[in-house]
Amino acid sequence: MIDKIKKLKNKEGGFTIVELLIVIVVIGILAAITIVSYTGITTQANNAAYQQDAASIVSVADAFYARTSAYPTASADFTNASNYTKLPANIAVAVTTGTVTGSVGADPCTAGLGTQTWAVCKTTAGVKTYSAKVCAGGVTVYYVKDAANTLQTANSGAGCP
């Protein structure tokens, strides 16, 4: 009996290197799946936020037109407290005459205002500024979609060419 106990005590137990490698590979695969899923979810959330913000800007432009029979021509027209409908504090509009591309501007968002080519600019304070063109037929608001920054538009009235 004592010999059996000594044999069991001397027998070393543990995992083989192959078993440990299999566990490490499985953990790596699960981590990769999680990271890819998280990236997709955040992209979808950003897309929805940009689209909703653009729709809010269009609503403000429509309300401004209903009140004044003209579309807003200045950035301040979108945030003016005297308007019945105004944008939240974290959304701003920068009217531009430039050719807007599907780019996201870098903070500070004030460089080249009026001729900026970015669609959206995010500040470190969390304010998103959207480029918009104003013409006699309406307002076109620019925003980006997906990780490739595909340029999208939302129109008030007929929009601008």
C-alpha positions as CSV (number, residue, x, y, z in Angstrom):
1,M,0.0,0.0,0.0
2,I,2.8,2.4,0.9
3,D,4.5,1.6,-2.4
4,K,1.4,2.6,-4.3
5,I,1.2,5.9,-2.5
6,K,4.9,6.6,-3.2
7,K,4.3,5.8,-6.9
8,L,1.3,8.1,-7.1
9,K,3.2,10.8,-5.3
10,N,6.2,10.6,-7.6
11,K,4.1,10.6,-10.7
12,E,4.1,14.1,-12.2
13,G,0.8,15.3,-13.5
14,G,0.0,18.3,-15.7
15,F,-0.9,19.3,-19.2
16,T,1.2,18.4,-22.3
17,I,2.5,21.1,-24.5
18,V,0.0,20.1,-27.2
19,E,-2.9,20.6,-24.9
20,L,-1.6,24.0,-23.8
21,L,-1.1,25.1,-27.5
22,I,-4.7,24.0,-28.4
23,V,-6.1,26.1,-25.5
24,I,-4.0,29.1,-26.6
25,V,-5.2,28.8,-30.2
26,V,-8.9,28.5,-29.1
27,I,-8.5,31.6,-26.9
28,G,-6.9,33.5,-29.9
29,I,-9.7,32.6,-32.2
30,L,-12.4,33.7,-29.7
31,A,-10.6,37.0,-29.2
32,A,-10.4,37.6,-32.9
33,I,-14.1,37.0,-33.4
34,T,-14.9,39.4,-30.5
35,I,-12.7,42.2,-31.9
36,V,-14.3,41.9,-35.4
37,S,-17.8,41.9,-34.0
38,Y,-17.1,45.0,-31.8
39,T,-15.7,46.9,-34.8
40,G,-18.8,46.1,-36.8
41,I,-21.1,47.3,-34.0
42,T,-19.3,50.6,-33.5
43,T,-19.3,51.3,-37.3
44,Q,-23.1,50.7,-37.4
45,A,-23.6,52.9,-34.4
46,N,-21.6,55.7,-36.0
47,N,-23.5,55.4,-39.3
48,A,-26.8,55.6,-37.5
49,A,-25.7,58.7,-35.5
50,Y,-24.5,60.5,-38.6
51,Q,-27.7,59.7,-40.4
52,Q,-29.8,60.9,-37.5
53,D,-27.8,64.1,-37.1
54,A,-28.2,64.9,-40.8
55,A,-32.0,64.3,-40.5
56,S,-32.1,66.7,-37.6
57,I,-30.3,69.4,-39.6
58,V,-32.8,68.9,-42.5
59,S,-35.7,69.2,-40.0
60,V,-34.3,72.5,-38.8
61,A,-33.8,73.8,-42.4
62,D,-37.4,72.7,-43.2
63,A,-38.8,74.5,-40.1
64,F,-36.7,77.6,-41.0
65,Y,-38.2,77.6,-44.5
66,A,-41.7,77.1,-43.2
67,R,-41.3,80.2,-41.0
68,T,-39.4,82.5,-43.4
69,S,-40.1,81.1,-46.9
70,A,-36.3,81.0,-47.4
71,Y,-33.7,78.4,-46.5
72,P,-31.1,79.2,-43.8
73,T,-28.0,80.8,-45.4
74,A,-25.6,81.0,-42.5
75,S,-24.4,78.5,-39.9
76,A,-26.0,80.6,-37.1
77,D,-29.4,80.1,-38.7
78,F,-29.3,76.5,-37.6
79,T,-28.5,77.2,-34.0
80,N,-30.2,80.5,-33.4
81,A,-32.4,80.4,-30.2
82,S,-35.0,82.6,-31.8
83,N,-35.9,79.8,-34.2
84,Y,-38.6,77.4,-33.2
85,T,-36.5,74.4,-34.0
86,K,-32.8,74.3,-33.3
87,L,-30.0,71.8,-33.1
88,P,-28.7,70.2,-30.0
89,A,-25.5,71.7,-28.6
90,N,-23.3,68.8,-29.8
91,I,-24.3,69.3,-33.5
92,A,-23.1,72.3,-35.6
93,V,-23.5,73.2,-39.3
94,A,-20.8,74.9,-41.4
95,V,-22.1,76.3,-44.7
96,T,-19.6,75.7,-47.4
97,T,-19.0,76.6,-51.1
98,G,-16.3,74.0,-51.4
99,T,-16.5,70.6,-53.1
100,V,-17.3,68.3,-50.3
101,T,-15.5,64.9,-50.2
102,G,-16.1,61.9,-48.0
103,S,-13.5,63.0,-45.5
104,V,-13.7,63.5,-41.8
105,G,-12.0,66.8,-40.7
106,A,-9.6,67.1,-37.8
107,D,-10.0,69.3,-34.8
108,P,-9.9,72.3,-34.8
109,C,-12.8,72.4,-37.2
110,T,-12.5,76.1,-37.8
111,A,-9.7,76.0,-40.4
112,G,-11.0,77.0,-43.9
113,L,-14.6,77.4,-42.9
114,G,-16.8,78.5,-45.7
115,T,-14.7,76.5,-48.3
116,Q,-14.1,73.4,-46.3
117,T,-14.2,70.1,-48.2
118,W,-14.7,67.7,-45.2
119,A,-18.2,66.2,-44.7
120,V,-18.0,66.0,-40.9
121,C,-15.5,67.3,-38.4
122,K,-15.4,66.0,-34.8
123,T,-13.9,68.0,-32.0
124,T,-12.3,66.7,-28.9
125,A,-15.2,68.2,-26.9
126,G,-17.6,65.9,-28.7
127,V,-19.2,68.4,-31.1
128,K,-19.8,67.2,-34.7
129,T,-19.8,69.8,-37.3
130,Y,-21.5,68.9,-40.6
131,S,-20.8,70.7,-44.0
132,A,-23.9,71.9,-45.8
133,K,-24.5,73.7,-49.1
134,V,-27.3,76.2,-49.4
135,C,-29.0,77.2,-52.6
136,A,-32.3,78.6,-53.8
137,G,-33.7,75.1,-54.1
138,G,-32.8,74.0,-50.6
139,V,-30.1,72.7,-48.4
140,T,-27.8,69.6,-48.8
141,V,-26.2,68.2,-45.7
142,Y,-23.1,66.0,-46.1
143,Y,-22.1,63.1,-43.8
144,V,-20.1,59.9,-44.1
145,K,-21.1,56.3,-43.9
146,D,-19.1,53.2,-43.0
147,A,-15.4,52.8,-42.3
148,A,-14.5,53.8,-45.9
149,N,-16.1,57.3,-45.3
150,T,-18.6,57.0,-48.2
151,L,-20.1,60.4,-48.8
152,Q,-23.8,60.6,-48.1
153,T,-26.3,63.5,-48.4
154,A,-29.6,64.5,-46.9
155,N,-31.7,67.2,-48.6
156,S,-34.1,69.9,-47.4
157,G,-36.2,70.9,-50.3
158,A,-34.7,69.9,-53.7
159,G,-31.2,70.2,-52.2
160,C,-28.2,71.6,-54.1
161,P,-26.3,70.3,-57.1
